[in-house]
């Protein structure tokens, strides 16, 4: 058993130390701590270890709020003060930009903070019937395991959902399909009466009449909307005739965006409002600008750009999301300024990009974790004078930033993080690139 000094945290939230020249990744350790460790997996150039004793604790170490921390894999950083979590994520972003992309931001933007608890308005909960553990389990997977964690509450889910978890487990136990119901997806929208929680049950066998009565009674008791998904997303339907209309608002732009229960929207609605505000401020769209919103989804950034008076094209590969974006533009009286076009941006060429969008002054990119490498390579020479890139993966942002700076003639003016997923190692960030004159 070794005692080591932790020098850093990696992108999974593990402490990093060096022993005999090898990197050791240590679960549960924080920067600056001296800990005793036990190595449980050894590779040629690095090891994995767990903490067996903390000999000198970090001043940023806190008591986890969730009783399931350490078993449930939903959160990995609850033992680290939330402000320190943000500082670590900022360092991860800076290190990724330099070590992967060989770029540095001219300015570090102040981190964006939001609520630390009950923030998740989207979640995918696994369901398993495990008689050896007392029956049905509903929750996230255990850390580094395919097993479902035995949880009775969740501090990052909405309070009403967290409180209902034990009753939800009992409900599923009473269903005839309890072994044929692998997943419950949560989506929360806003209404004038407060939040509206929708639960999408993935069912692999038909419900009985008694199953439906049980589910309807549960929905009415907890004021949830329940939908059924027997096959793909197109098969989703309400359990009973009550409509399930989900929407969120962007008050800074006087916008209301509708979405489906499985449409992509940000997990943290409060943080999304702040992120959109910052992105639009950095992009600075004005009347007369021609802008493009790549990976536009349901119009989360497209419609705020249009609200600022610019003409904007939203580009998206999903036909269903494009249809939703067009409806949102119409309902917000922005169809004249916001247009939407379909394109596979993961495989786009310069000629294809020109056909889809033509010339443009400014662009916003909000790609998936895989990043936007094909798109940034396809950007036209002497094209947009400003790009704002919203990223959920600092590694692919850094890779794409390298192309933009070293090949496409841009400078990285500023970058910073948004704490979209408190208590996790997930790093959401935003970067702004200006074309060099």
C-alpha positions in Angstrom: 0.0 0.0 0.0 1.5 3.4 -1.1 0.9 6.9 0.2 0.9 9.5 -2.5 0.3 13.2 -3.0 -2.5 14.0 -5.5 -1.4 16.6 -8.0 -4.4 16.9 -10.3 -7.9 15.6 -11.3 -8.5 13.9 -14.6 -11.5 14.3 -16.8 -13.3 11.5 -14.9 -12.9 13.3 -11.6 -10.2 10.9 -10.3 -7.1 12.1 -8.5 -3.8 11.8 -10.4 -0.5 11.0 -8.7 2.8 9.5 -9.8 4.4 6.4 -8.3 7.8 5.2 -9.6 7.3 7.2 -12.8 3.8 5.8 -13.5 0.6 7.8 -13.5 -1.9 6.5 -10.9 -5.6 7.4 -11.3 -7.2 7.4 -7.9 -11.0 7.2 -7.2 -12.1 9.4 -4.4 -9.0 11.5 -4.1 -8.8 15.3 -4.5 -6.0 17.7 -5.5 -3.5 18.4 -2.7 -4.5 15.4 -0.6 -2.1 12.9 0.8 -3.8 9.5 0.6 -3.1 5.8 1.1 -4.1 3.9 -2.0 -4.7 0.4 -3.1 -4.0 -0.4 -6.8 -6.8 -2.6 -8.3 -5.7 -2.6 -11.9 -2.2 -2.2 -13.3 -1.2 -1.2 -16.9 2.2 -0.8 -18.4 2.3 3.0 -18.2 -0.5 3.7 -15.6 -2.4 2.2 -12.7 -5.9 2.5 -11.3 -6.3 2.8 -7.5 -8.8 3.6 -4.8 -8.3 5.5 -1.5 -8.0 3.4 1.6 -7.2 6.2 4.0 -7.0 10.0 3.8 -3.9 11.2 5.7 -4.2 14.9 4.8 -7.6 16.1 3.4 -8.1 18.9 1.0 -9.8 22.1 2.4 -12.2 21.7 -0.5 -13.4 18.3 0.6 -17.1 18.3 1.8 -19.5 15.7 3.0 -21.6 14.3 0.1 -25.2 15.3 0.4 -26.5 12.1 -1.2 -26.6 8.8 0.9 -26.0 6.9 -2.3 -22.7 8.7 -3.3 -19.9 6.2 -4.0 -22.3 3.5 -5.2 -24.5 5.3 -7.7 -22.6 6.4 -10.8 -24.8 9.4 -11.4 -22.4 11.8 -9.6 -18.6 11.5 -9.0 -17.7 14.8 -7.4 -20.1 15.4 -4.5 -17.2 15.2 -2.1 -15.7 18.4 -3.7 -16.9 21.9 -2.9 -19.1 23.1 -5.8 -16.9 26.2 -6.4 -13.8 24.0 -6.5 -15.6 21.8 -9.0 -15.9 24.7 -11.4 -12.3 25.6 -10.9 -11.3 22.1 -11.8 -13.4 22.1 -14.9 -11.9 25.4 -16.0 -8.4 23.8 -15.6 -9.6 20.8 -17.6 -10.7 23.1 -20.4 -7.4 25.1 -20.4 -5.3 21.9 -20.3 -7.3 20.3 -23.2 -7.0 23.4 -25.4 -3.2 23.5 -24.9 -2.2 19.8 -24.8 -4.6 18.6 -27.5 -5.1 21.7 -29.7 -1.9 23.7 -28.9 -4.1 26.8 -28.5 -4.7 29.2 -25.7 -7.6 31.5 -25.2 -6.9 35.3 -25.2 -9.3 35.7 -22.4 -10.8 33.3 -19.8 -14.5 34.0 -19.4 -15.9 34.0 -15.9 -17.4 30.5 -15.2 -21.2 30.3 -15.4 -22.8 28.9 -12.3 -26.4 27.7 -11.5 -28.3 25.5 -9.1 -26.3 22.7 -7.6 -29.2 20.5 -6.6 -32.5 19.3 -8.2 -31.3 20.7 -11.5 -31.8 17.7 -13.8 -34.8 18.2 -16.0 -33.9 15.3 -18.2 -32.8 11.8 -17.0 -32.8 8.3 -18.2 -33.5 5.9 -15.3 -32.8 2.2 -15.7 -35.3 -0.3 -14.3 -34.5 -3.9 -13.2 -36.4 -6.5 -11.3 -33.8 -8.0 -8.9 -35.4 -10.4 -6.4 -32.0 -10.8 -4.6 -32.1 -7.1 -3.8 -35.7 -7.0 -2.7 -37.5 -6.4 -6.0 -37.6 -3.6 -8.5 -34.7 -1.1 -8.7 -35.1 2.3 -10.5 -32.1 4.6 -10.9 -28.8 5.2 -12.5 -26.2 2.5 -13.0 -23.7 1.8 -10.2 -20.3 3.3 -10.7 -18.4 1.4 -13.4 -21.1 -1.3 -13.6 -24.1 -2.3 -15.6 -26.0 -3.0 -12.3 -28.7 -0.5 -11.3 -28.0 1.3 -8.0 -30.4 0.7 -5.2 -31.4 4.3 -4.5 -34.5 5.7 -2.7 -33.9 9.3 -3.5 -31.8 11.5 -5.8 -30.6 15.0 -4.9 -30.0 16.1 -8.5 -33.5 15.1 -9.7 -36.5 17.4 -9.3 -37.7 17.1 -5.7 -41.1 15.6 -6.6 -39.5 12.9 -8.8 -36.9 12.1 -6.1 -39.6 11.9 -3.4 -41.7 9.6 -5.6 -38.9 7.1 -6.4 -40.0 4.6 -3.6 -43.6 4.7 -4.8 -42.5 4.4 -8.4 -40.6 1.2 -7.5 -43.7 -0.3 -5.8 -45.8 0.7 -8.8 -43.5 -1.2 -11.3 -43.5 -4.2 -9.0 -47.3 -4.4 -9.4 -47.2 -4.3 -13.2 -47.4 -7.4 -15.3 -44.6 -6.1 -17.5 -42.2 -5.4 -14.6 -39.5 -7.6 -16.3 -40.3 -6.0 -19.6 -39.8 -2.4 -18.6 -36.1 -1.6 -18.9 -36.2 2.2 -18.8 -38.1 5.3 -17.6 -37.1 8.6 -19.3 -37.8 11.9 -17.4 -38.5 15.2 -19.2 -39.6 18.3 -17.3 -41.3 21.3 -18.9 -42.6 24.7 -17.7 -46.2 25.7 -17.3 -47.9 28.7 -15.8 -48.7 26.4 -12.8 -45.1 25.3 -12.3 -43.0 22.4 -13.6 -44.6 19.5 -15.5 -42.9 16.2 -15.2 -43.3 13.6 -18.0 -42.3 10.0 -17.6 -41.8 7.9 -20.8 -42.0 4.2 -20.0 -40.1 1.9 -22.4 -42.3 -1.2 -22.6 -41.4 -4.4 -24.4 -44.8 -6.0 -23.9 -48.3 -4.7 -24.0 -49.9 -3.4 -20.8 -53.0 -5.1 -19.3 -56.1 -3.1 -18.4 -55.1 -3.4 -14.7 -51.6 -2.1 -15.6 -53.1 1.0 -17.2 -55.4 1.6 -14.2 -52.4 1.4 -11.8 -50.4 3.8 -14.0 -53.2 6.3 -14.3 -53.8 6.3 -10.6 -50.1 6.9 -10.0 -50.0 9.8 -12.5 -53.0 11.5 -11.0 -51.7 11.1 -7.4 -48.3 12.7 -8.3 -49.4 15.0 -11.1 -47.1 13.3 -13.6 -47.8 12.8 -17.3 -47.1 9.2 -18.3 -46.3 8.2 -21.9 -45.6 4.8 -23.4 -42.8 3.9 -25.8 -43.3 0.3 -27.2 -40.7 0.8 -30.0 -38.7 3.7 -31.3 -39.3 7.4 -30.4 -42.0 7.7 -33.1 -44.1 5.2 -31.2 -44.4 7.3 -28.1 -48.0 8.0 -27.1 -49.8 9.4 -23.9 -51.2 6.7 -21.6 -54.5 8.5 -21.4 -56.0 11.3 -23.4 -54.5 14.1 -21.3 -52.2 16.1 -23.5 -48.5 16.3 -22.6 -47.2 19.6 -23.9 -43.7 20.3 -22.8 -41.9 23.7 -23.2 -39.3 25.9 -21.7 -38.8 29.6 -21.9 -35.9 32.0 -22.6 -37.2 35.1 -20.8 -34.3 37.3 -22.0 -35.5 36.8 -25.6 -39.3 36.5 -24.9 -39.3 33.0 -26.3 -41.2 29.8 -25.5 -39.9 26.6 -27.1 -41.9 23.4 -27.3 -40.2 20.0 -27.3 -41.1 16.4 -27.3 -40.3 14.2 -24.3 -37.3 12.5 -26.1 -36.2 15.6 -28.1 -32.7 16.8 -27.2 -32.8 19.7 -24.8 -30.3 20.7 -22.1 -30.5 18.8 -18.9 -30.3 22.0 -16.8 -32.9 24.6 -17.9 -31.7 27.3 -15.5 -28.1 27.0 -16.8 -29.3 26.8 -20.4 -30.9 30.3 -20.0 -27.6 31.7 -18.9 -25.6 29.8 -21.5 -27.9 31.1 -24.3 -27.5 34.7 -23.0 -23.7 34.4 -23.0 -23.6 32.8 -26.4 -25.7 35.4 -28.0 -23.8 38.2 -26.3 -20.5 36.8 -27.7 -21.9 36.2 -31.2 -23.4 39.7 -31.2 -26.0 39.3 -34.0 -27.4 42.5 -35.3 -29.9 43.5 -38.1 -28.2 43.0 -41.4 -26.1 40.0 -40.3 -26.5 36.6 -42.0 -25.9 34.0 -39.4 -25.9 30.2 -39.2 -26.8 28.0 -36.2 -25.1 24.6 -36.8 -26.6 21.6 -35.0 -29.6 23.8 -34.2 -31.9 21.2 -32.7 -35.3 22.7 -31.8 -34.0 26.3 -32.2 -32.4 26.9 -28.8 -29.9 29.4 -30.2 -31.5 30.0 -33.6 -34.5 31.8 -32.3 -32.6 34.1 -29.9 -30.3 35.1 -32.9 -33.4 35.9 -34.9 -34.9 37.8 -32.0 -31.9 40.1 -32.1 -32.8 41.0 -35.7 -30.3 38.9 -37.7 -31.3 36.6 -40.5 -30.4 33.1 -39.5 -30.3 29.6 -40.9 -30.6 26.6 -38.5 -28.9 23.4 -39.8 -29.7 20.0 -38.3 -29.5 16.4 -39.3 -32.7 15.2 -37.5 -35.9 15.8 -39.5 -38.1 15.6 -36.4 -36.0 18.3 -34.6 -36.1 20.5 -37.7 -39.9 20.2 -37.8 -40.0 21.2 -34.1 -37.8 24.1 -34.8 -40.0 25.4 -37.6 -43.0 25.2 -35.4 -41.2 27.1 -32.6 -40.2 29.8 -35.1 -43.8 30.1 -36.3 -45.2 30.3 -32.8 -42.7 32.9 -31.8 -43.5 34.9 -35.0 -39.9 34.5 -36.3 -40.4 32.5 -39.4 -39.4 35.4 -41.6 -36.0 35.7 -40.0 -35.3 32.0 -39.1 -35.1 29.3 -41.8 -34.1 25.7 -41.3 -32.3 23.2 -43.5 -31.4 19.6 -43.3 -27.8 18.4 -43.6 -25.5 15.7 -42.1 -22.9 17.9 -40.6 -20.8 14.9 -39.6 -19.9 14.3 -43.2 -20.1 17.7 -44.8 -17.8 19.0 -47.6 -17.0 22.6 -48.6 -19.2 22.3 -51.7 -22.0 20.7 -49.7 -21.8 23.4 -47.0 -22.0 26.1 -49.6 -25.0 24.5 -51.2 -26.8 24.3 -47.8 -26.1 27.8 -46.4 -24.1 29.9 -48.9 -22.2 32.8 -47.4 -22.6 34.0 -43.8 -21.2 36.5 -41.4 -21.4 34.7 -38.1 -22.0 31.2 -36.9 -22.8 29.3 -33.8 -21.8 25.6 -33.4 -23.4 23.3 -30.7 -22.3 19.8 -31.8 -22.6 16.5 -29.9 -19.7 15.0 -28.0 -18.1 13.9 -31.2 -17.5 17.6 -32.1 -17.6 19.2 -35.5 -14.3 18.3 -37.2 -15.8 17.8 -40.7 -17.7 21.1 -40.4 -14.7 23.2 -39.3 -12.6 21.8 -42.1 -15.4 22.6 -44.6 -15.7 26.3 -43.5 -15.1 28.6 -46.5 -11.8 30.6 -46.6 -12.4 34.2 -45.7 -15.8 33.2 -44.4 -17.6 34.0 -41.1 -15.8 36.7 -39.2 -17.0 35.3 -35.8 -17.7 31.8 -34.5 -19.2 30.8 -31.2 -18.7 27.2 -30.3 -20.7 25.6 -27.5 -19.1 22.3 -26.4 -19.9 19.3 -24.2 -16.5 17.7 -24.6 -13.3 19.7 -24.1 -11.2 17.2 -26.0 -13.2 17.5 -29.3 -13.4 21.3 -28.8 -9.6 21.4 -28.5 -9.2 19.3 -31.6 -11.6 21.5 -33.6 -10.0 24.7 -32.2 -6.7 23.5 -33.5 -8.1 23.3 -37.0 -9.8 26.7 -36.7 -6.6 28.4 -35.4 -3.8 26.7 -37.2 -5.6 26.0 -40.6 -8.6 28.2 -40.9 -7.2 31.6 -39.9 -9.1 32.2 -36.7 -7.9 33.3 -33.2 -9.3 31.9 -30.0 -10.5 35.2 -28.4 -12.1 33.7 -25.3 -13.2 30.5 -23.6 -14.8 29.5 -20.3 -16.9 26.8 -18.7 -20.6 26.4 -17.7 -21.3 24.2 -14.8 -24.2 22.4 -16.6 -23.8 19.2 -14.6 -22.8 20.0 -11.0 -21.2 17.1 -9.0 -20.1 15.3 -12.2 -16.9 15.5 -14.2 -18.8 16.6 -17.3 -17.4 19.9 -18.7 -19.6 22.2 -20.7 -17.8 25.1 -22.3 -18.1 28.0 -24.7 -15.5 29.5 -26.9 -15.4 32.5 -29.3 -13.2 32.6 -32.4 -12.6 35.7 -34.5 -11.1 35.7 -38.0 -7.7 37.1 -38.1 -7.4 40.2 -40.4 
